Amino acid sequence: EAGVAQSPRYKIIEKRQSVAFWCNPISGHATLYWYQQILGQGPKLLIQFQNNGVVDDSQLPKDRFSAERLKGVDSTLKIQPAKLEDSAVYLCASSLGQLYNEQFFGPGTRLTVL
Amino acid sequence: AQSVTQLGSHVSVSEGALVLLRCNYSSSVPPYLFWYVQYPNQGLQLLLKYTSAATLVKGINGFEAEFKKSETSFHLTKPSAHMSDAAEYFCAVSRRGTGGGNKLTFGTGTQLKVEL
């Protein structure tokens, strides 16, 4: 079974530029999550989708971050414009559904903002 | 609100020695508890989870954890460390039931070093 795929794996941009990350969850997984993991910290949930609807985006900085999950499969996370403090690893995870607590994580995208 | 506290950001053990990584949780409702492992430049991999069945949970790679409600703890142990266990370990809590969905709250992580 293929795991959660993410691309790109690494991205370096300058502040005020835009960047987008892509995630392809495990086939059949209805729930998709985006986490931000700053160096030295645990992952923090940014947004959770159930199919193509948003369940929780309470910690998403909506003035600069946006995410979508069209057709309830792939998802993209965008930052526009980026700030220095956005440097982090962005992890995508998926699970069968909200009541299934095991989340499967992708390898992450390491973003460096200069 | 839920939270977890991992005591010790860095733990060093000798190969063959006992591994003990500490996690204490705070939750207003009965929690689900998890341990994840993260190897360099990789995503998180589930080691084990507690979902209210047995309080002693066995996971992959010889790890186990015991849920102690009286101590609000969920410490991770392994009887004999191996060099391949060197990684970062995260404890996480999620809310049981439908209201909070499946939101995981992670601790800050413990970096395990295994020495010869």
Boltz contact constraints between the chains, C-beta under 6 A:
constraints:
  - contact:
      token1: [A, 41]
      token2: [B, 108]
      max_distance: 6.0
  - contact:
      token1: [A, 42]
      token2: [B, 90]
      max_distance: 6.0
  - contact:
      token1: [A, 42]
      token2: [B, 106]
      max_distance: 6.0
  - contact:
      token1: [A, 42]
      token2: [B, 107]
      max_distance: 6.0
  - contact:
      token1: [A, 42]
      token2: [B, 108]
      max_distance: 6.0
  - contact:
      token1: [A, 42]
      token2: [B, 109]
      max_distance: 6.0
  - contact:
      token1: [A, 43]
      token2: [B, 106]
      max_distance: 6.0
  - contact:
      token1: [A, 45]
      token2: [B, 103]
      max_distance: 6.0
  - contact:
      token1: [A, 55]
      token2: [B, 101]
      max_distance: 6.0
  - contact:
      token1: [A, 56]
      token2: [B, 101]
      max_distance: 6.0
  - contact:
      token1: [A, 91]
      token2: [B, 43]
      max_distance: 6.0
  - contact:
      token1: [A, 98]
      token2: [B, 101]
      max_distance: 6.0
  - contact:
      token1: [A, 98]
      token2: [B, 102]
      max_distance: 6.0
  - contact:
      token1: [A, 101]
      token2: [B, 32]
      max_distance: 6.0
  - contact:
      token1: [A, 101]
      token2: [B, 94]
      max_distance: 6.0
  - contact:
      token1: [A, 101]
      token2: [B, 102]
      max_distance: 6.0
  - contact:
      token1: [A, 102]
      token2: [B, 46]
      max_distance: 6.0
  - contact:
      token1: [A, 105]
      token2: [B, 43]
      max_distance: 6.0
  - contact:
      token1: [A, 105]
      token2: [B, 44]
      max_distance: 6.0
  - contact:
      token1: [A, 106]
      token2: [B, 43]
      max_distance: 6.0
  - contact:
      token1: [A, 107]
      token2: [B, 42]
      max_distance: 6.0
  - contact:
      token1: [A, 107]
      token2: [B, 43]
      max_distance: 6.0
  - contact:
      token1: [A, 108]
      token2: [B, 43]
      max_distance: 6.0
